[in-house]
Amino acid sequence: MRRYPTMALLCEELLKPFAVRAAGPSVIQEGDTMPRRVFHCSLRESVAMLVVGPSQVGKTTQGPTVTKAVLATLWDRFGAATVKVMADSTRTLAAIWEAAFSQGRGVSTIPTANTKAVDPAVLQALYQDPDFVRSLDLDHIGAVLT
């Protein structure tokens, strides 16, 4: 007898140490009694760093106490992976918005005349969870990397 985990057991327990993204159904293979699914899994990282601000304000040099060693450690540890994650997250976000637009029946649901601009801070308050991933500035991330 073969046993298969439920999606909840798989994602919430067995794959708990991983960041998991369901990629979709797999190909059906001879002898399959249940449909297979493909998941992209990578070990969770516990550190995130965002340096935000308008262009040309000196974000690169904003942290006067940040040493070149900290910056080198950040790049060595996260540089290549960061590029991949940012590219993947851009595609994922586009897919989410496209799916939402499609499910909401796009512009046919709300006439353009009935739409208005919304203050970004109001929208941000709806979805931003400051405890989701701890964010550290360049002055404080060095201690976490060691």
N, CA, C and O atoms as a GROMACS GRO file, in nm:
protein
  584
    1MET      N    1   0.084  -0.117   0.000
    1MET     CA    2   0.000   0.000   0.000
    1MET      C    3   0.089   0.125   0.000
    1MET      O    4   0.182   0.135   0.080
    2ARG      N    5   0.061   0.216  -0.089
    2ARG     CA    6   0.133   0.344  -0.092
    2ARG      C    7   0.054   0.448  -0.015
    2ARG      O    8  -0.069   0.450  -0.017
    3ARG      N    9   0.127   0.532   0.053
    3ARG     CA   10   0.064   0.640   0.128
    3ARG      C   11   0.114   0.773   0.071
    3ARG      O   12   0.232   0.788   0.041
    4TYR      N   13   0.024   0.868   0.058
    4TYR     CA   14   0.057   0.998   0.005
    4TYR      C   15   0.020   1.104   0.108
    4TYR      O   16  -0.087   1.097   0.169
    5PRO      N   17   0.108   1.203   0.129
    5PRO     CA   18   0.073   1.308   0.226
    5PRO      C   19  -0.032   1.402   0.169
    5PRO      O   20  -0.043   1.419   0.048
    6THR      N   21  -0.109   1.460   0.258
    6THR     CA   22  -0.202   1.564   0.215
    6THR      C   23  -0.121   1.688   0.178
    6THR      O   24  -0.004   1.699   0.216
    7MET      N   25  -0.182   1.779   0.106
    7MET     CA   26  -0.111   1.904   0.072
    7MET      C   27  -0.072   1.979   0.199
    7MET      O   28   0.036   2.036   0.207
    8ALA      N   29  -0.162   1.979   0.299
    8ALA     CA   30  -0.132   2.050   0.424
    8ALA      C   31  -0.011   1.988   0.492
    8ALA      O   32   0.080   2.060   0.534
    9LEU      N   33  -0.007   1.855   0.504
    9LEU     CA   34   0.106   1.788   0.567
    9LEU      C   35   0.234   1.814   0.488
    9LEU      O   36   0.339   1.840   0.547
   10LEU      N   37   0.226   1.806   0.357
   10LEU     CA   38   0.343   1.827   0.273
   10LEU      C   39   0.399   1.968   0.291
   10LEU      O   40   0.518   1.985   0.320
   11CYS      N   41   0.314   2.068   0.273
   11CYS     CA   42   0.361   2.207   0.274
   11CYS      C   43   0.385   2.263   0.413
   11CYS      O   44   0.479   2.340   0.433
   12GLU      N   45   0.302   2.224   0.511
   12GLU     CA   46   0.313   2.284   0.644
   12GLU      C   47   0.408   2.209   0.736
   12GLU      O   48   0.457   2.267   0.833
   13GLU      N   49   0.435   2.083   0.708
   13GLU     CA   50   0.521   2.006   0.798
   13GLU      C   51   0.646   1.953   0.727
   13GLU      O   52   0.758   1.988   0.764
   14LEU      N   53   0.627   1.869   0.626
   14LEU     CA   54   0.739   1.803   0.562
   14LEU      C   55   0.834   1.900   0.492
   14LEU      O   56   0.955   1.880   0.492
   15LEU      N   57   0.778   2.005   0.434
   15LEU     CA   58   0.861   2.103   0.363
   15LEU      C   59   0.877   2.232   0.442
   15LEU      O   60   0.908   2.337   0.385
   16LYS      N   61   0.855   2.226   0.572
   16LYS     CA   62   0.859   2.346   0.657
   16LYS      C   63   0.990   2.425   0.646
   16LYS      O   64   0.986   2.548   0.647
   17PRO      N   65   1.107   2.359   0.636
   17PRO     CA   66   1.230   2.438   0.628
   17PRO      C   67   1.253   2.504   0.492
   17PRO      O   68   1.354   2.572   0.473
   18PHE      N   69   1.162   2.484   0.399
   18PHE     CA   70   1.182   2.532   0.263
   18PHE      C   71   1.080   2.640   0.227
   18PHE      O   72   0.968   2.642   0.278
   19ALA      N   73   1.121   2.729   0.138
   19ALA     CA   74   1.028   2.819   0.071
   19ALA      C   75   0.973   2.737  -0.045
   19ALA      O   76   1.049   2.688  -0.128
   20VAL      N   77   0.841   2.722  -0.052
   20VAL     CA   78   0.779   2.632  -0.148
   20VAL      C   79   0.688   2.709  -0.241
   20VAL      O   80   0.607   2.792  -0.198
   21ARG      N   81   0.702   2.682  -0.370
   21ARG     CA   82   0.613   2.741  -0.470
   21ARG      C   83   0.561   2.628  -0.558
   21ARG      O   84   0.640   2.556  -0.619
   22ALA      N   85   0.430   2.613  -0.563
   22ALA     CA   86   0.371   2.511  -0.649
   22ALA      C   87   0.390   2.554  -0.794
   22ALA      O   88   0.342   2.660  -0.835
   23ALA      N   89   0.459   2.472  -0.872
   23ALA     CA   90   0.487   2.505  -1.012
   23ALA      C   91   0.375   2.456  -1.102
   23ALA      O   92   0.354   2.512  -1.210
   24GLY      N   93   0.302   2.352  -1.060
   24GLY     CA   94   0.191   2.303  -1.142
   24GLY      C   95   0.189   2.152  -1.148
   24GLY      O   96   0.267   2.085  -1.080
   25PRO      N   97   0.101   2.098  -1.230
   25PRO     CA   98   0.091   1.952  -1.241
   25PRO      C   99   0.212   1.894  -1.316
   25PRO      O  100   0.273   1.961  -1.399
   26SER      N  101   0.243   1.770  -1.283
   26SER     CA  102   0.352   1.698  -1.350
   26SER      C  103   0.292   1.614  -1.462
   26SER      O  104   0.170   1.607  -1.478
   27VAL      N  105   0.379   1.550  -1.538
   27VAL     CA  106   0.331   1.459  -1.641
   27VAL      C  107   0.279   1.333  -1.575
   27VAL      O  108   0.331   1.290  -1.472
   28ILE      N  109   0.178   1.274  -1.634
   28ILE     CA  110   0.124   1.148  -1.582
   28ILE      C  111   0.214   1.036  -1.629
   28ILE      O  112   0.248   1.026  -1.747
   29GLN      N  113   0.253   0.951  -1.535
   29GLN     CA  114   0.341   0.840  -1.567
   29GLN      C  115   0.267   0.709  -1.546
   29GLN      O  116   0.176   0.700  -1.464
   30GLU      N  117   0.306   0.608  -1.621
   30GLU     CA  118   0.242   0.478  -1.612
   30GLU      C  119   0.248   0.428  -1.468
   30GLU      O  120   0.354   0.433  -1.404
   31GLY      N  121   0.136   0.380  -1.418
   31GLY     CA  122   0.129   0.327  -1.282
   31GLY      C  123   0.090   0.430  -1.178
   31GLY      O  124   0.067   0.395  -1.062
   32ASP      N  125   0.080   0.557  -1.217
   32ASP     CA  126   0.039   0.660  -1.120
   32ASP      C  127  -0.105   0.635  -1.078
   32ASP      O  128  -0.194   0.620  -1.161
   33THR      N  129  -0.125   0.631  -0.947
   33THR     CA  130  -0.262   0.618  -0.896
   33THR      C  131  -0.318   0.753  -0.855
   33THR      O  132  -0.438   0.768  -0.831
   34MET      N  133  -0.229   0.851  -0.846
   34MET     CA  134  -0.270   0.987  -0.811
   34MET      C  135  -0.195   1.084  -0.899
   34MET      O  136  -0.082   1.055  -0.940
   35PRO      N  137  -0.254   1.198  -0.930
   35PRO     CA  138  -0.180   1.297  -1.010
   35PRO      C  139  -0.061   1.352  -0.932
   35PRO      O  140  -0.068   1.371  -0.811
   36ARG      N  141   0.048   1.376  -1.003
   36ARG     CA  142   0.168   1.433  -0.942
   36ARG      C  143   0.166   1.584  -0.957
   36ARG      O  144   0.103   1.637  -1.048
   37ARG      N  145   0.238   1.652  -0.867
   37ARG     CA  146   0.252   1.797  -0.875
   37ARG      C  147   0.399   1.831  -0.863
   37ARG      O  148   0.476   1.757  -0.801
   38VAL      N  149   0.439   1.943  -0.923
   38VAL     CA  150   0.577   1.988  -0.918
   38VAL      C  151   0.584   2.108  -0.824
   38VAL      O  152   0.505   2.201  -0.834
   39PHE      N  153   0.682   2.104  -0.733
   39PHE     CA  154   0.704   2.214  -0.641
   39PHE      C  155   0.848   2.261  -0.656
   39PHE      O  156   0.939   2.179  -0.670
   40HIS      N  157   0.869   2.391  -0.654
   40HIS     CA  158   1.004   2.447  -0.650
   40HIS      C  159   1.032   2.477  -0.503
   40HIS      O  160   0.958   2.552  -0.439
   41CYS      N  161   1.139   2.419  -0.449
   41CYS     CA  162   1.172   2.433  -0.307
   41CYS      C  163   1.314   2.483  -0.292
   41CYS      O  164   1.405   2.438  -0.362
   42SER      N  165   1.333   2.575  -0.201
   42SER     CA  166   1.468   2.619  -0.166
   42SER      C  167   1.469   2.648  -0.016
   42SER      O  168   1.369   2.691   0.041
   43LEU      N  169   1.583   2.623   0.046
   43LEU     CA  170   1.594   2.647   0.189
   43LEU      C  171   1.562   2.792   0.220
   43LEU      O  172   1.603   2.884   0.149
   44ARG      N  173   1.488   2.811   0.327
   44ARG     CA  174   1.453   2.947   0.368
   44ARG      C  175   1.576   3.022   0.416
   44ARG      O  176   1.662   2.964   0.482
   45GLU      N  177   1.584   3.147   0.384
   45GLU     CA  178   1.688   3.234   0.436
   45GLU      C  179   1.622   3.321   0.542
   45GLU      O  180   1.504   3.356   0.530
   46SER      N  181   1.695   3.355   0.645
   46SER     CA  182   1.635   3.429   0.755
   46SER      C  183   1.666   3.579   0.751
   46SER      O  184   1.630   3.652   0.843
   47VAL      N  185   1.732   3.624   0.646
   47VAL     CA  186   1.773   3.764   0.641
   47VAL      C  187   1.724   3.826   0.510
   47VAL      O  188   1.734   3.765   0.403
   48ALA      N  189   1.672   3.947   0.518
   48ALA     CA  190   1.635   4.022   0.399
   48ALA      C  191   1.690   4.164   0.415
   48ALA      O  192   1.693   4.218   0.526
   49MET      N  193   1.733   4.222   0.306
   49MET     CA  194   1.785   4.357   0.313
   49MET      C  195   1.726   4.438   0.198
   49MET      O  196   1.735   4.399   0.082
   50LEU      N  197   1.667   4.550   0.232
   50LEU     CA  198   1.615   4.643   0.133
   50LEU      C  199   1.674   4.781   0.162
   50LEU      O  200   1.671   4.828   0.275
   51VAL      N  201   1.727   4.842   0.061
   51VAL     CA  202   1.774   4.980   0.074
   51VAL      C  203   1.688   5.060  -0.022
   51VAL      O  204   1.701   5.046  -0.144
   52VAL      N  205   1.602   5.144   0.032
   52VAL     CA  206   1.506   5.215  -0.051
   52VAL      C  207   1.530   5.364  -0.045
   52VAL      O  208   1.590   5.416   0.049
   53GLY      N  209   1.484   5.431  -0.145
   53GLY     CA  210   1.495   5.576  -0.152
   53GLY      C  211   1.496   5.621  -0.296
   53GLY      O  212   1.515   5.539  -0.386
   54PRO      N  213   1.477   5.747  -0.319
   54PRO     CA  214   1.478   5.799  -0.456
   54PRO      C  215   1.615   5.781  -0.521
   54PRO      O  216   1.715   5.760  -0.453
   55SER      N  217   1.617   5.789  -0.650
   55SER     CA  218   1.740   5.779  -0.726
   55SER      C  219   1.834   5.894  -0.691
   55SER      O  220   1.790   6.006  -0.664
   56GLN      N  221   1.963   5.864  -0.693
   56GLN     CA  222   2.068   5.965  -0.675
   56GLN      C  223   2.073   6.028  -0.535
   56GLN      O  224   2.116   6.142  -0.521
   57VAL      N  225   2.028   5.954  -0.431
   57VAL     CA  226   2.038   6.009  -0.295
   57VAL      C  227   2.150   5.944  -0.216
   57VAL      O  228   2.173   5.980  -0.100
   58GLY      N  229   2.221   5.849  -0.276
   58GLY     CA  230   2.335   5.789  -0.208
   58GLY      C  231   2.304   5.664  -0.131
   58GLY      O  232   2.365   5.638  -0.027
   59LYS      N  233   2.208   5.584  -0.180
   59LYS     CA  234   2.175   5.460  -0.109
   59LYS      C  235   2.296   5.370  -0.094
   59LYS      O  236   2.310   5.299   0.006
   60THR      N  237   2.384   5.372  -0.192
   60THR     CA  238   2.503   5.288  -0.189
   60THR      C  239   2.593   5.322  -0.071
   60THR      O  240   2.658   5.235  -0.013
   61THR      N  241   2.596   5.448  -0.036
   61THR     CA  242   2.686   5.491   0.071
   61THR      C  243   2.611   5.543   0.193
   61THR      O  244   2.670   5.609   0.278
   62GLN      N  245   2.480   5.515   0.203
   62GLN     CA  246   2.399   5.568   0.312
   62GLN      C  247   2.447   5.523   0.449
   62GLN      O  248   2.444   5.602   0.544
   63GLY      N  249   2.491   5.401   0.462
   63GLY     CA  250   2.532   5.350   0.592
   63GLY      C  251   2.678   5.381   0.619
   63GLY      O  252   2.764   5.303   0.578
   64PRO      N  253   2.710   5.492   0.685
   64PRO     CA  254   2.849   5.530   0.703
   64PRO      C  255   2.929   5.430   0.786
   64PRO      O  256   3.052   5.425   0.773
   65THR      N  257   2.864   5.350   0.870
   65THR     CA  258   2.938   5.255   0.953
   65THR      C  259   2.949   5.118   0.887
   65THR      O  260   3.010   5.027   0.944
   66VAL      N  261   2.892   5.102   0.769
   66VAL     CA  262   2.900   4.974   0.698
   66VAL      C  263   3.039   4.960   0.639
   66VAL      O  264   3.087   5.048   0.567
   67THR      N  265   3.102   4.850   0.669
   67THR     CA  266   3.236   4.828   0.617
   67THR      C  267   3.230   4.759   0.482
   67THR      O  268   3.129   4.699   0.446
   68LYS      N  269   3.340   4.767   0.409
   68LYS     CA  270   3.348   4.696   0.282
   68LYS      C  271   3.337   4.547   0.304
   68LYS      O  272   3.287   4.475   0.218
   69ALA      N  273   3.383   4.499   0.420
   69ALA     CA  274   3.375   4.355   0.451
   69ALA      C  275   3.229   4.310   0.461
   69ALA      O  276   3.194   4.202   0.414
   70VAL      N  277   3.144   4.394   0.524
   70VAL     CA  278   3.002   4.360   0.535
   70VAL      C  279   2.939   4.353   0.396
   70VAL      O  280   2.867   4.259   0.364
   71LEU      N  281   2.968   4.454   0.313
   71LEU     CA  282   2.913   4.455   0.178
   71LEU      C  283   2.963   4.335   0.097
   71LEU      O  284   2.886   4.274   0.024
   72ALA      N  285   3.091   4.303   0.111
   72ALA     CA  286   3.147   4.187   0.039
   72ALA      C  287   3.083   4.058   0.087
   72ALA      O  288   3.055   3.969   0.006
   73THR      N  289   3.060   4.046   0.217
   73THR     CA  290   2.996   3.927   0.272
   73THR      C  291   2.854   3.914   0.219
   73THR      O  292   2.810   3.805   0.181
   74LEU      N  293   2.782   4.026   0.216
   74LEU     CA  294   2.645   4.023   0.162
   74LEU      C  295   2.645   3.975   0.017
   74LEU      O  296   2.566   3.889  -0.020
   75TRP      N  297   2.735   4.031  -0.064
   75TRP     CA  298   2.736   3.992  -0.204
   75TRP      C  299   2.780   3.847  -0.221
   75TRP      O  300   2.721   3.772  -0.299
   76ASP      N  301   2.884   3.807  -0.148
   76ASP     CA  302   2.932   3.669  -0.159
   76ASP      C  303   2.824   3.570  -0.118
   76ASP      O  304   2.808   3.465  -0.180
   77ARG      N  305   2.750   3.604  -0.014
   77ARG     CA  306   2.651   3.510   0.040
   77ARG      C  307   2.520   3.513  -0.037
   77ARG      O  308   2.456   3.409  -0.054
   78PHE      N  309   2.478   3.628  -0.083
   78PHE     CA  310   2.344   3.641  -0.141
   78PHE      C  311   2.340   3.697  -0.283
   78PHE      O  312   2.233   3.696  -0.344
   79GLY      N  313   2.451   3.744  -0.337
   79GLY     CA  314   2.449   3.815  -0.465
   79GLY      C  315   2.383   3.741  -0.578
   79GLY      O  316   2.283   3.787  -0.633
   80ALA      N  317   2.438   3.625  -0.616
   80ALA     CA  318   2.384   3.551  -0.730
   80ALA      C  319   2.242   3.503  -0.702
   80ALA      O  320   2.156   3.510  -0.790
   81ALA      N  321   2.217   3.456  -0.581
   81ALA     CA  322   2.083   3.408  -0.546
   81ALA      C  323   1.983   3.523  -0.547
   81ALA      O  324   1.868   3.504  -0.586
   82THR      N  325   2.026   3.641  -0.504
   82THR     CA  326   1.937   3.757  -0.502
   82THR      C  327   1.889   3.792  -0.642
   82THR      O  328   1.771   3.821  -0.662
   83VAL      N  329   1.979   3.789  -0.737
   83VAL     CA  330   1.941   3.817  -0.876
   83VAL      C  331   1.836   3.717  -0.923
   83VAL      O  332   1.737   3.756  -0.984
   84LYS      N  333   1.857   3.590  -0.895
   84LYS     CA  334   1.761   3.487  -0.936
   84LYS      C  335   1.627   3.506  -0.866
   84LYS      O  336   1.522   3.496  -0.929
   85VAL      N  337   1.630   3.533  -0.736
   85VAL     CA  338   1.506   3.549  -0.660
   85VAL      C  339   1.429   3.672  -0.708
   85VAL      O  340   1.306   3.667  -0.721
   86MET      N  341   1.501   3.781  -0.735
   86MET     CA  342   1.432   3.902  -0.783
   86MET      C  343   1.368   3.878  -0.919
   86MET      O  344   1.256   3.923  -0.943
   87ALA      N  345   1.437   3.808  -1.007
   87ALA     CA  346   1.380   3.778  -1.139
   87ALA      C  347   1.259   3.687  -1.124
   87ALA      O  348   1.156   3.710  -1.187
   88ASP      N  349   1.270   3.584  -1.039
   88ASP     CA  350   1.159   3.492  -1.019
   88ASP      C  351   1.041   3.563  -0.954
   88ASP      O  352   0.926   3.540  -0.991
   89SER      N  353   1.068   3.650  -0.856
   89SER     CA  354   0.959   3.719  -0.788
   89SER      C  355   0.889   3.817  -0.881
   89SER      O  356   0.768   3.839  -0.869
   90THR      N  357   0.963   3.875  -0.974
   90THR     CA  358   0.901   3.965  -1.072
   90THR      C  359   0.804   3.888  -1.160
   90THR      O  360   0.693   3.933  -1.186
   91ARG      N  361   0.848   3.770  -1.207
   91ARG     CA  362   0.759   3.687  -1.289
   91ARG      C  363   0.638   3.638  -1.209
   91ARG      O  364   0.526   3.637  -1.260
   92THR      N  365   0.662   3.599  -1.083
   92THR     CA  366   0.552   3.551  -0.999
   92THR      C  367   0.451   3.661  -0.973
   92THR      O  368   0.331   3.639  -0.983
   93LEU      N  369   0.499   3.780  -0.939
   93LEU     CA  370   0.409   3.892  -0.914
   93LEU      C  371   0.328   3.927  -1.039
   93LEU      O  372   0.208   3.955  -1.029
   94ALA      N  373   0.392   3.924  -1.154
   94ALA     CA  374   0.319   3.950  -1.279
   94ALA      C  375   0.210   3.846  -1.301
   94ALA      O  376   0.100   3.879  -1.344
   95ALA      N  377   0.241   3.719  -1.272
   95ALA     CA  378   0.142   3.612  -1.288
   95ALA      C  379   0.025   3.630  -1.191
   95ALA      O  380  -0.091   3.607  -1.228
   96ILE      N  381   0.055   3.671  -1.068
   96ILE     CA  382  -0.051   3.694  -0.969
   96ILE      C  383  -0.143   3.807  -1.014
   96ILE      O  384  -0.265   3.794  -1.009
   97TRP      N  385  -0.083   3.918  -1.059
   97TRP     CA  386  -0.165   4.031  -1.104
   97TRP      C  387  -0.245   3.995  -1.229
   97TRP      O  388  -0.362   4.033  -1.241
   98GLU      N  389  -0.184   3.922  -1.320
   98GLU     CA  390  -0.255   3.881  -1.441
   98GLU      C  391  -0.373   3.791  -1.406
   98GLU      O  392  -0.482   3.805  -1.462
   99ALA      N  393  -0.351   3.697  -1.313
   99ALA     CA  394  -0.459   3.607  -1.272
   99ALA      C  395  -0.570   3.685  -1.202
   99ALA      O  396  -0.688   3.658  -1.225
  100ALA      N  397  -0.534   3.780  -1.116
  100ALA     CA  398  -0.634   3.861  -1.047
  100ALA      C  399  -0.715   3.944  -1.146
  100ALA      O  400  -0.837   3.956  -1.134
  101PHE      N  401  -0.646   4.000  -1.244
  101PHE     CA  402  -0.713   4.080  -1.347
  101PHE      C  403  -0.811   3.992  -1.426
  101PHE      O  404  -0.923   4.034  -1.455
  102SER      N  405  -0.766   3.870  -1.459
  102SER     CA  406  -0.851   3.778  -1.533
  102SER      C  407  -0.971   3.733  -1.449
  102SER      O  408  -1.084   3.734  -1.498
  103GLN      N  409  -0.947   3.694  -1.323
  103GLN     CA  410  -1.055   3.650  -1.236
  103GLN      C  411  -1.155   3.762  -1.208
  103GLN      O  412  -1.275   3.737  -1.195
  104GLY      N  413  -1.105   3.883  -1.200
  104GLY     CA  414  -1.192   3.998  -1.176
  104GLY      C  415  -1.258   4.051  -1.302
  104GLY      O  416  -1.327   4.153  -1.300
  105ARG      N  417  -1.236   3.981  -1.413
  105ARG     CA  418  -1.290   4.017  -1.544
  105ARG      C  419  -1.244   4.155  -1.590
  105ARG      O  420  -1.315   4.227  -1.660
  106GLY      N  421  -1.122   4.190  -1.548
  106GLY     CA  422  -1.056   4.310  -1.600
  106GLY      C  423  -1.139   4.435  -1.596
  106GLY      O  424  -1.209   4.462  -1.499
  107VAL      N  425  -1.130   4.512  -1.701
  107VAL     CA  426  -1.197   4.642  -1.705
  107VAL      C  427  -1.348   4.631  -1.719
  107VAL      O  428  -1.418   4.731  -1.704
  108SER      N  429  -1.400   4.511  -1.748
  108SER     CA  430  -1.545   4.498  -1.764
  108SER      C  431  -1.618   4.504  -1.630
  108SER      O  432  -1.739   4.526  -1.628
  109THR      N  433  -1.548   4.483  -1.518
  109THR     CA  434  -1.613   4.482  -1.386
  109THR      C  435  -1.642   4.623  -1.335
  109THR      O  436  -1.752   4.652  -1.289
  110ILE      N  437  -1.544   4.709  -1.344
  110ILE     CA  438  -1.559   4.845  -1.294
  110ILE      C  439  -1.528   4.942  -1.408
  110ILE      O  440  -1.415   4.946  -1.456
  111PRO      N  441  -1.625   5.018  -1.450
  111PRO     CA  442  -1.600   5.114  -1.558
  111PRO      C  443  -1.491   5.213  -1.516
  111PRO      O  444  -1.483   5.255  -1.400
  112THR      N  445  -1.408   5.250  -1.611
  112THR     CA  446  -1.297   5.342  -1.584
  112THR      C  447  -1.347   5.471  -1.521
  112THR      O  448  -1.277   5.530  -1.438
  113ALA      N  449  -1.464   5.516  -1.558
  113ALA     CA  450  -1.519   5.641  -1.504
  113ALA      C  451  -1.543   5.631  -1.353
  113ALA      O  452  -1.547   5.733  -1.285
  114ASN      N  453  -1.557   5.509  -1.301
  114ASN     CA  454  -1.583   5.489  -1.158
  114ASN      C  455  -1.457   5.461  -1.077
  114ASN      O  456  -1.465   5.429  -0.959
  115THR      N  457  -1.340   5.472  -1.139
  115THR     CA  458  -1.216   5.447  -1.067
  115THR      C  459  -1.153   5.578  -1.023
  115THR      O  460  -1.180   5.683  -1.080
  116LYS      N  461  -1.069   5.569  -0.921
  116LYS     CA  462  -0.999   5.688  -0.874
  116LYS      C  463  -0.865   5.646  -0.815
  116LYS      O  464  -0.845   5.529  -0.780
  117ALA      N  465  -0.775   5.739  -0.805
  117ALA     CA  466  -0.643   5.712  -0.747
  117ALA      C  467  -0.658   5.690  -0.597
  117ALA      O  468  -0.742   5.751  -0.531
  118VAL      N  469  -0.574   5.602  -0.544
  118VAL     CA  470  -0.575   5.574  -0.400
  118VAL      C  471  -0.434   5.602  -0.348
  118VAL      O  472  -0.334   5.566  -0.411
  119ASP      N  473  -0.428   5.667  -0.234
  119ASP     CA  474  -0.300   5.698  -0.172
  119ASP      C  475  -0.223   5.568  -0.150
  119ASP      O  476  -0.275   5.476  -0.086
  120PRO      N  477  -0.098   5.556  -0.201
  120PRO     CA  478  -0.020   5.433  -0.183
  120PRO      C  479  -0.006   5.390  -0.036
  120PRO      O  480  -0.001   5.271  -0.007
  121ALA      N  481   0.001   5.485   0.055
  121ALA     CA  482   0.015   5.451   0.197
  121ALA      C  483  -0.109   5.377   0.248
  121ALA      O  484  -0.098   5.288   0.332
  122VAL      N  485  -0.227   5.413   0.196
  122VAL     CA  486  -0.351   5.344   0.234
  122VAL      C  487  -0.347   5.200   0.186
  122VAL      O  488  -0.382   5.108   0.260
  123LEU      N  489  -0.304   5.180   0.061
  123LEU     CA  490  -0.294   5.044   0.007
  123LEU      C  491  -0.188   4.964   0.082
  123LEU      O  492  -0.209   4.848   0.115
  124GLN      N  493  -0.075   5.027   0.109
  124GLN     CA  494   0.035   4.959   0.176
  124GLN      C  495  -0.009   4.908   0.314
  124GLN      O  496   0.031   4.799   0.355
  125ALA      N  497  -0.089   4.984   0.384
  125ALA     CA  498  -0.136   4.943   0.517
  125ALA      C  499  -0.222   4.816   0.510
  125ALA      O  500  -0.234   4.744   0.608
  126LEU      N  501  -0.281   4.790   0.394
  126LEU     CA  502  -0.365   4.671   0.378
  126LEU      C  503  -0.285   4.543   0.367
  126LEU      O  504  -0.334   4.437   0.406
  127TYR      N  505  -0.164   4.549   0.314
  127TYR     CA  506  -0.091   4.426   0.287
  127TYR      C  507   0.046   4.416   0.354
  127TYR      O  508   0.106   4.309   0.350
  128GLN      N  509   0.095   4.519   0.413
  128GLN     CA  510   0.230   4.514   0.467
  128GLN      C  511   0.229   4.455   0.608
  128GLN      O  512   0.159   4.504   0.696
  129ASP      N  513   0.308   4.351   0.628
  129ASP     CA  514   0.325   4.287   0.758
  129ASP      C  515   0.471   4.302   0.797
  129ASP      O  516   0.556   4.232   0.742
  130PRO      N  517   0.502   4.391   0.891
  130PRO     CA  518   0.643   4.417   0.925
  130PRO      C  519   0.714   4.296   0.986
  130PRO      O  520   0.837   4.294   0.992
  131ASP      N  521   0.639   4.197   1.032
  131ASP     CA  522   0.700   4.080   1.093
  131ASP      C  523   0.719   3.965   0.995
  131ASP      O  524   0.768   3.859   1.035
  132PHE      N  525   0.681   3.982   0.870
  132PHE     CA  526   0.690   3.873   0.771
  132PHE      C  527   0.834   3.828   0.752
  132PHE      O  528   0.864   3.710   0.766
  133VAL      N  529   0.923   3.918   0.720
  133VAL     CA  530   1.066   3.891   0.710
  133VAL      C  531   1.137   4.007   0.776
  133VAL      O  532   1.116   4.123   0.739
  134ARG      N  533   1.220   3.977   0.871
  134ARG     CA  534   1.291   4.083   0.943
  134ARG      C  535   1.385   4.156   0.847
  134ARG      O  536   1.465   4.093   0.779
  135SER      N  537   1.374   4.285   0.843
  135SER     CA  538   1.457   4.366   0.755
  135SER      C  539   1.556   4.446   0.838
  135SER      O  540   1.519   4.512   0.935
  136LEU      N  541   1.682   4.438   0.799
  136LEU     CA  542   1.787   4.509   0.871
  136LEU      C  543   1.858   4.606   0.778
  136LEU      O  544   1.881   4.577   0.660
  137ASP      N  545   1.891   4.723   0.832
  137ASP     CA  546   1.966   4.818   0.749
  137ASP      C  547   2.113   4.777   0.749
  137ASP      O  548   2.154   4.688   0.823
  138LEU      N  549   2.189   4.842   0.667
  138LEU     CA  550   2.330   4.806   0.650
  138LEU      C  551   2.410   4.823   0.779
  138LEU      O  552   2.511   4.754   0.799
  139ASP      N  553   2.367   4.913   0.867
  139ASP     CA  554   2.439   4.932   0.992
  139ASP      C  555   2.422   4.814   1.088
  139ASP      O  556   2.504   4.795   1.178
  140HIS      N  557   2.317   4.736   1.072
  140HIS     CA  558   2.286   4.629   1.168
  140HIS      C  559   2.292   4.487   1.111
  140HIS      O  560   2.283   4.391   1.187
  141ILE      N  561   2.308   4.472   0.983
  141ILE     CA  562   2.304   4.339   0.924
  141ILE      C  563   2.433   4.261   0.945
  141ILE      O  564   2.432   4.138   0.944
  142GLY      N  565   2.545   4.332   0.964
  142GLY     CA  566   2.674   4.265   0.980
  142GLY      C  567   2.675   4.161   1.090
  142GLY      O  568   2.730   4.052   1.073
  143ALA      N  569   2.614   4.192   1.204
  143ALA     CA  570   2.612   4.099   1.318
  143ALA      C  571   2.533   3.973   1.285
  143ALA      O  572   2.563   3.867   1.338
  144VAL      N  573   2.433   3.983   1.199
  144VAL     CA  574   2.352   3.868   1.163
  144VAL      C  575   2.425   3.776   1.067
  144VAL      O  576   2.401   3.655   1.067
  145LEU      N  577   2.515   3.832   0.986
  145LEU     CA  578   2.585   3.754   0.886
  145LEU      C  579   2.699   3.670   0.944
  145LEU      O  580   2.744   3.575   0.880
  146THR      N  581   2.745   3.704   1.064
  146THR     CA  582   2.859   3.631   1.120
  146THR      C  583   2.815   3.510   1.197
  146THR      O  584   2.899   3.438   1.251
   0.00000   0.00000   0.00000
